[in-house]
Amino acid sequence: MKLNPSSPNEPFTAFMHLSDKRSAIADDFNEIEINFIAQVVKDVSEPMIQARFADLLWLLVTTVYHALSFANEELGVRNNQFAKKIAQAVHQFQPHALVYNRVHCRYEITDPTGLPILIDLMKNQAMQLVSLMDHTPGQGQFKDLASYKAYFGKSYKKSDQELDKMIANKKQQAEGAIGRVELLVKTANEQGIAAAFFTSIYSLSDKAISQQVDSFSAWVTLCLYRKKHCETIIPAVRPHLAVWLAGSLFIGTAYALVILAMQTLPTAYVLSMTNIGILLAVVLSMLFFKDRVHLKQKIVATLFITSGLLILGIFG
């Protein structure tokens, strides 16, 4: 392959062209070959070949996660069997794909019909990530029945009678939720699917603890935890005092605002709004660091995120 530095999207072209034939380009490599290169690249002794292998991995190893919700007949817009077929279709297509296609299953813990489907997908390696949702009235983002009714009544045009029926059904199904979660976690651990649980627990814990524990108590708890496991609450490597104070002020204030927002707003809204940090990072990189790499793509992506946040803020 020949380097073409003027093309950031296709930096390597064919080294040779002979009538209707050419030498290899990056797009000729399939997933099996890329996996092989990834396994042997560290053991290649020839620097030129190792560098080219590394170039290929940098260019071609791309992963897409397809998120599927398993909350059967939730508001009449979700279907577990259809979600299962999508997961299986992605899994069957993967050997022919040029990027890594992964399936992220989002399980509503009040849905008893979704558990056996998820376990089957796990055992057949048709999913790679699983996370938990809890839309039980009085839990998660709906801290009371009033907020539950307000959200679903407005968003899905449900009457009070329909909402009362939904609430009763949710509460009934929630009775066995703990057992289902335990079985799901156990199966996921056995199959090596565990990472997304910690993301779910992290966000849900923020929401739950923000209702019960004040910030000072949380800080003391974290200090005691560090003291127990690290034998000291003071890090071994510390920045300059002025940098430490400024960073602590900004990070601490930002996170405190997130926790405060979670006490009054749905968690999904709060976590979406934290993407404002991405916008600031992009703008600062362009203004102060003169970052012009993939500038058009960054501007388009920034506009999309900004539009989504504005819609969420105005109509949410």
N, C-alpha and C positions, 0 to 999 in steps of 0.2 A: 504494500500500500504506500501511497505517496501523500505527504503532508500538504494540506491546502489551508494555510493559516487565515486566508481571507474569508473562509466559510465557517462560522462558529457552530452551525448545525450539522455540517458534513465535513469535518476537518480532514478526513482521509478519503482519497479517491484511488481508483485502480492504478497500479504502477505501470501496467502494460495493456495495450489494446491491439489485438490482432484480428482484423476483419470483423467477424461477428462474435469474437471471444475477447475476454479480458481477464486480468488477474483478480484476486479476491479483494472484496471491500468489506467493511464492517458489517453491513446488513446481510452478508452471506452466512454468518455464524448463527446457529440455532442455540436453543437453551442448553441442550446437552453439551455442546462444544464449549459454550461459555462457562458452564459449571466445571468442566474439566480444566479449562484455563485457570479459573479461580483457585482450584485445588493445587495446581502445580506451579503457579507463578512465583511463589516464594523460593522454590527449589531450583529454579532455572539459573544456571551459572553464567551464561552468556549475557552480559549487560544489555546489548542491543535488543536481543530477543525478549528479555525480561521487560525492558522498557516498552516494547511494542505490545506485549501481553497486557501490561498495566494500562496502556492507552485504550486498548479494546475494552477492558473491564470498566474503565472510567466512562467510556462512551456508551456502552451497551447495557450495563447492569441498571435497569430501571424497573421499579416495582410499583404496581397499581393495586390499591386495596378497594375492593367492591363491597360496600357496606349494605347488609341486608337486615331488615328488621323482622324479628319473629315475635309477633303479637297478634295471634290469629283473630281475624274479624274485628280488629280494633278500629272502631268508628267506621267499619265497612270499607276500609281502604287497604287492608293488609291481609295476606293469605299465606299461611305457612307452607302449604304444598307448592305454591307457585315460587316462593322464595327458595325452597329446597331444589326445585328444578333449575333455577338460575345458578345456584351454587354448584350443582352437578355439571351444568353446561360449561361453566368457567373452568372447572377442574378437568373436564374432558378436552377442552380447547387448548389448555396450557402447553402441551407438547408441541403445538404448531405455532405458538405465539413468539413474537420477537421481544417481548418484555415479560417480566414476572407478574402474573395475575394472581392475586391473593384474595381470599374471601374473609371478610370480617362480619361475623354474625352478632347482632345486637338482640339479646334475649330479654323479653319482658317477663319478670319473675312471677307475675300473676297469671301467666298463660300456661296451664298444665299440658296443653297439646304440643307445645313447642319443644319440650325437653327430649322426648324420644327421637325427634327428628334431628336435633342438634347432636345428640350422642351418636346417631348413625353417621352423620356427616363427619364427625371427628374420627370415628373408627375407620372410615374410608378415605381419610386425609383430604376431604373435599372442602375443608375450611382451615384457616391458619390462625385466626384471632377470634375471640369471643369476649363480649362485654355485657354488663348487666344494666337493665333499666328497671326502675320501680316507679310506676305511676299510680300506686295505691293512694287514694284520697287520704291526706294527712301525713304522707311521707314524701321524701324527695323534694321536688320543686313545688309540690302542692302541700303547704304546711297546714292547711285547714280545708274544710269542705267548701267554704265560701270562695277561696281562690281556685279550687278545682272547677266549681260550677261557672265561675266568671270566665275562666279560660276556654273551657270546652263549649260553653253556651255561646260565647262570642265567635270563636274560631270555626265551630262546626254547626252553628245554628241549631242547637239542641234545646228542646223544651225542658221545663223543670221535671216533668214526668219521665222523660227519656234519661235525663241526668240522674234522677233518683234510682232508676233501674240499673244504669251503668255503675253507680256507686255501690249498690247492693251486690251486684255481680262481682265487682272488683274485690270487695271485702271478703266475699265467700271464697274466691280463688286464691286470695292472699294467705289463707290459713295454712296451706301446705307449701308456701314459697320457700321457707328456710330449708326444708328437706330437699327440694328441687335444686336449690342453689348449691347445697353441699354435694349432691351427686354430680352436678355439672362441673363443679370445681375439681372434684376427684377425678372424673374422666378426663378433663382438660389437662390436668397435671400428668396423668398416665400417658397421654398422647403428645405431651410437650407443648401444649397450648395454654399459656398462662399469662403472658405479658399484659394483655389488655385488661385483665382483672384488676391489676394494680392501678391502671388509669381510672377505671370505674370507681374503685374503692377510694382513690385519692379525691376525686371530685365529689362523690357522695359524702365522704367524711368531712370535707370542707363545709358542705351544706349543713350536715347534721350537727357538727361540733360548733359551728358558728351560732347555733341557736342555744347551746348549752354552756359553753365555756368562754370566759372573757379572754382577751388577748394576752394579758399578763400571765394568767394561769397556763395558757398554752406555751408561752415562752419558757416558763419555769419547767414545765414538763419536758420540753425538748432539751433543755440544759441538763436535767437529771438523766435523761436517756443517753446523751452524749457522754456524760461523766461515767456512767455504768459501762458503756461499751468501748470508750476510747481512753478512759482513765483521766481525762481532763476536758474541760469545756473550752479551752483555749487552743485554737489551731496551731499546728507546728510551724506553718509558714503564714506570716501575716503581712498584709500590705502596709504602706505608710499610713499613719494615723489619719491624716486629712482625707486620703482616698477611702479609707475604711469608714470614716464618719459619713462622707458624702454618699458612698454606695449603700450603706445601711439605711440612711435617711430615705433615699429614693426607692430602694427595693422594699423596705419595710412599709413605707407609706402606700406604695402601689398595692402591695398584698393586703394591707389593712383595708383599703378601699374595696378590693374584690370581696373580702369576707363581709364587709358592711353591706355591699350590694346584695350578697346572697341572702341576707336576712330579710330583704324586702322584695326581691325580684326572683323570677324563675331561674334556676341554675343554667338552663340552656341559653337564656338571654345573656347572662353575665359572662359565661365562657366565650360566647361569640364576640362580645364587646371587647374582650381582652385582645382581639386581633388588631386593635388600634395600634398596639405596640409594633406590629409588623409594618404598618403604614409609616409610622415615625422612623423606624429603622431604614426603610427604603429612601425616604425623603432626606434624612440626614446623610446617608451614604452618598447620595447624588450631590448634595449641596456642599458638604464639607470634605468628603473624601474623593470627589470627582469620579465616582463609579459610573462608568458608561457601558459596562458589559451587559448585553441583552437588555438595553435600555427600553426599547419599544415593548418587549414582553413585560418588563417590570411596571411600566406605566399602565399597560392594559390591565394587568393583574391588580394593581393598586386601585384602579378605577372600579373594577368589579367588586373588590372587597369593600370599598367606600360606599358603593351603591347598596350593597347588601346591608351594611350597618345602618345606613340612612333609612332604608325601608323598614328594618327591624325597629329602629328608634321611633319612626313616625307612626307605623301601622301595627307594631307588635303589641 
